[in-house]
């Protein structure tokens, strides 16, 4: 029986605690957040004696170490700015570490193929730090590894992420409601995207590289553009096999783009009638946070079809047995494919927001069961088939569509 510390009780930490509370292999869950009232609301919603809510300041290593005492793994689902503190506390506490997103300095170290922060510490302790193991990055990396294992040479990896509202709305103007951390979502739109081209990382302006892309039904054609995302620096570092190109494109969101253009992603204070105010802080006070979806979800809510559908597509070009081939693999980010599955998942996990939390849990389990190399690694370093089988064993098989094509000429 295992003990897990979850850092962050928000839109991903809350579902993570709900899934783990129903896991027979987990005996104790510590849910830590600087907002202990929120952590207690999540605990009350889950209604499990396994869950303990604690006040935890992720800016203080000693706070995290205290909460991690006796834990087998720490799952970090809070803001990326706290990753280093949480990694440090995990390795000092003798616990494996998993996160679903990361920033600096790991980002630059991956891009420049330099040693990764805390890699030696985790190796010496016989532990694993698994970075970027959520939905995307995470599932994207695992499925990329699944395909690349079939190839002798990998030339290019192109990831496409699209979102479409399936129901007509009477609202002429809608608000901005990302279903993950609003801070990270807006920062991703504001930052300059990176593309791995001809073996080097190249920086592009935000919303560049636009194209119309035809996603699987029922979505169809959407406008997408380059988007900063962890997969570019992860896959270019760990896939090997001669990889020369990695790119990530995301659906263009005019509302998010307008907020960025207006300066709401800025962290520098501005003067407003004699008061110094950070624009991002204003937006974060006004926006609806994803954890509200978890707290308000019940069977009556879960039984309704999803308003949005988010298909993911990866195109991988390379060679097998001397022939050039191209694979295309597609799936739904949400993992469930219809309203019946959605309700089934709610009854099974107490939440339908499993796209990030469940892969993070699978990654943590593989670390604890010795199915991961020691040190700091990424999901594409794991055995992809074992990862996908464990998801299925937990009750959430990932359904994906795989197509292989090659040009043939007979003369």
N, C-alpha and C positions, 0 to 999 in steps of 0.2 A: 504493500500500500504506500502511496506516494503523497507528499505534501508539496503544494505549489503556491508560490507567491505571485499574485498578479499586481503589477504596478499600473494604476489608472483604472478608474471605475466609470469611464465614459462610454462612447458609442461602440467601442470594441472590447474594452475590459469587462463591461457588464455581460455581454453575450458569452464571453470566455468563461466567466464564473458560472453562468447558468449551465453551459455544456459540461464543465468539469464536475459540477455538483451531481450530475446524473451519471458520472463515469464510475464504474465499479472498482477501477484501479486506483482511484484517488480518494484518500481518506480525509484530507484537510486542505482547505483553500483559504489563504489570507488575501483579502482584497484591500489594497492600500491606495489611498488618495488623499491629497491635501484637503479636499472637501469631504470630511468624514460623514457629513449629513447625506451627501450623494451616495457614498459607499453603503451607508445603512439603508437608504432607499432601495438600492439594488439588492442588498441582502434580503430585505423584507419581501421584495418581489419574487426572489428565487425560492424562499421558504425552505432552506436546507440547513441542518445543524452543522454541515461540513464547512459552511462559510463563516468567516470572522471578518468583520469590517474594522479597519484601523486607520488612524490618521497617519499619513506618511508624506513627508516633504521630499520629493525626488531630487531636490537640490542639495540634500544632505546625505552623504554616504552612510553616516552612522545610523540615520533613520531607516535607511533601506536595509542595512545589515541587521538591525534589530528585528525588523519585520521578516527577514529571510532566515532567521535562526531555525535550523532543522529542515529547511526546504530542500527538496531534491532538484527543483528547477525554478527559475524566475522568468515569468513571461512579461515583457515590457510592452505595454500598450498605451503609453503616454507620449508626450511630445518628444521629438528627436533630440532636442537640446539637452535632455537628461540621460541620453543613452550611455555616455561615458561613466557617469556616476553609478548607474544601475549595473553596468558590466563590472565595474570595479567592486561593488558590493557583492555581486553574485559570486565572483571567483574567490573573494576573501571569505565568503560564507560556505564555500564548498558546493555550490549549486551550478547546474547548467543554466545557460542563458538563451532566451529567444526574443527577438523583436520582429516587428512587421514593417518597419521603415527605418531609415537612418539618414544622417546628414554628415557634416564634417566632424572629425577629420577622416573617418572611414571612407567617405566618398572619394576624396582626393588620393588617398592611399591606394584604393582600388584602381583608380584611373591611371595612376603613375606606376602601378605594379611595385609599390613599396611595401615593406612589412606592415601588417595590420596591427593597430593598437590593441593591446591585451592578448595578442595571439600567443606569445611566449608564456604569459601567466596562466592562460587556460591549459596550454599543453603541459606545463609543469605540474599543474594540479590534476591532470587526467580528466579534464572537463571540456565541454563543447560550448562555444558561443555561436549560435545560428542566427545570422542576420538576414533581414528582409524575407521572413517566412510568413506571409499572409496570403491575400488573394493575388494582388499584383503590387509589388513583387511577391513571389512565393509560388503559387500554382503555375504562373507563367514560366518560372524558372524550371520547375519540375517537369512540365510538359515539353519544354525546350530540350532538356536533358534526355527525356524519353525518345524524342525524334533524333537528336544528334548521336545517340548511341547506335543508331542504325546506319550512320554515315561514316565513310572513311575520311572525308574532307568536308568541312563546313565553310561556306563562303560568306553567307549573309543571313541575318536574323532580323525580320521586320515584324514588330508587334503593333496591332491595331486594336484600339479600345473604343467602342461606340456605345452611346446611351440614347434611348428614344422613349418618350412618353407614349403610352399605348392608349390613353383615354383622352378624349376631347375635354377641354376645360372652358368654362364660361368666362374665365378671367382674361381680360384683354392684356393685362400686365401681371407677370408672376414674380415671386420673390426668388431669392437664391437659397437653395436648400441642399447642400452636399450631404451625402449619406455617410461621410467619414469626417475626420477632424477638419473643421472649417479653416483653421490656421494653416494646416499643411496643404489643403486643397488650394487655397488662394496663393500660397507661396509657390506652389508648383506651376500655376498659371503665370505668375509674375517673373519667375526665374528664367534665365536664358537656357534653352534646351541644349543638350549635348548629343551629338551623333558620332558614332565610331565609324570612321571612313578610312579605307586603305590603311588600316592598322593604327590610326591616330584619332584622338578625340578632338572634334571640332565643335565650336560654340556657334549657335545660331540665335537670331532675335526671337523673342516670344511670338507665337502664332505664325511662324514661318513654315515653309514646306507644305503649304495647304494643298489638299487634293480631295476630290470626291471619291469616296470608297464605298463599294457595294457590300454591305454586311449581310449575313444570312437572314432569311425571313424570320420574323415579320418586320425587320428594321429597314433593310434596303440601303439606299444611298444617303451618306452623311458627309458633311464637311469635317475633315480632320486635319491636324497640324502637328508639327514636332512639339513634344512635351517633355519637360525634364522628368525623368523617372529612373529609379535605381537599376532596373534591368540592364541599361546600356553599359554601366561601369561594372556590373556583376558578371554578365555573360561574356563580355569582352575579356575579362580577367580569368574566368574559370572554365569556359567551354573548350578552349584549345582547338586542335584540329585545323589550324591555319585560318581561323576566323578573321575576316577583314572588315566586316560591316555589321553594325547593330544599331537599330533605330526604334524609337517608340513614338507612336502618334496617337493622339487623343482627340475626341470630338471637341469641336470649337464651341465654347459656351459664351455667347455674347454678353450675358449678364456678368459673369465672372470677369470677362475681358474689360467691360466698362468699369467695374470696381477697381481693377488693376490700373487702368488708364487714369482714373480719378485720384489714385494715390492711396487707396484704402489698405494696400498691402504694406505700406511704409511703416517702419518701426521708429523713425525719427520723429520726435514731438514737433507739433506745429502750434502756433499761437492762435488761440480762439478766444477773443474778447478778454485778453490778458491772462488766460489759463493755458498752460502747456499740456497738450493732449496728443497721445499717440493715435494716429488714424486707425490702425488695426484694432486697438482696444475698443474704439467706438463701434466698429463693425461687429466685433465679437460679443458686445453687449446687446446688440440688436438682433443678431441672427438666432434662429432656432437650432439647438444643438442635437445631434443624432441620438444621444442617450435617451431623449424624450420618446423616441420611437420604441425603444426597449421597454421603458417603464410603462408605456400605455398599451403595449401589445397584449392581446389575449386571444382566445380561440375565435371570437367573433371578428376580430381584426384580421387574424391570420388566414381565415378561410376565403377572404376576398382576393381576387387576382392582383398581382403586382401592378402598380401604376407605370413602372418603368421596366424596360428590359435592357440589359447590358451585355451584348455579345463581345467576346474576345476572339481575335484571330491572330495566329502566328504563321508567317510564311518563312520557311527555311530552305535555302538553296545550298547545294553541295554536290558531292559525288559518292557513288557506291559502285564498287567493282569496276572502276574506270568509266562509268557513265554518269553524266550530269543529271541530277534529279532535283525536283522541288516538292517539298511537303507543305501542305496547308492543314492546320489543325485549328478547330474552332469549338467553343463551348460558351455557356452562360456564366458570367461572373458570380451570379447569385447561388450557383450550384443546382438549385431546384429548377425544373423545366416547366412546371405547370402548377395550378392552384391546389391540386390534390397533394402533390409533393410538398408544397409550401406548408399546408396545414399539418401534414404528417411530420415534417421537420419540427414544427412548433411543439407538437405533442411529445416529440422525442427529446428535444433539447431545451424547451422553454423559451425559444427564440427562433426567428427566421433569419437573423443577422449572423449567419455562420460563415460567410465568405472569407473573412479575415481570421476570426477567432479559431475556427476548426483547423485550418492548416497550421496555425501557430501551435495548437495543442498536439497535432500529429508530429510536428517537428520536435517538440519537447519530449514526446514519448520516444521517438527514435533516438534522441540524445541519451535519455535515461536508460534505454534498453541496449546501449552499446552499438547502435546501428548508424553511428555518425563518427567521422574522424574527429580527433581532439584538436583544440585550437579554435580560431575564428574561421568559420566556413559559411557558405551560402547554400540555399536549397538545391541548386544544381550539382552540388557535391554529394548529395544523398542518392541512394538507390531509388530511381524514379518509380519503378514497379512496386517496390516495397511501400513507398510513400502512398501511392494510389490505392494499394490493397488495404493499407491501414485505414484510410479514409472510408473505404467501403465497409470494413469490419466495424467501424464506429457508427455506421448507419447512414453515411452520406457518400454513396458512390458518385464519382465524377463522370458524367456522360459527355463524351467529346466526339467530334467528327474528324476523321483523318483521311486525307487524300494525298496520294503520291502520283506525280506525273513526270514524264520525261519525253524529250523529243526523239523520235525514231525516224530514220530515213533508210529506205531499202532501195538500192540501185542495182 
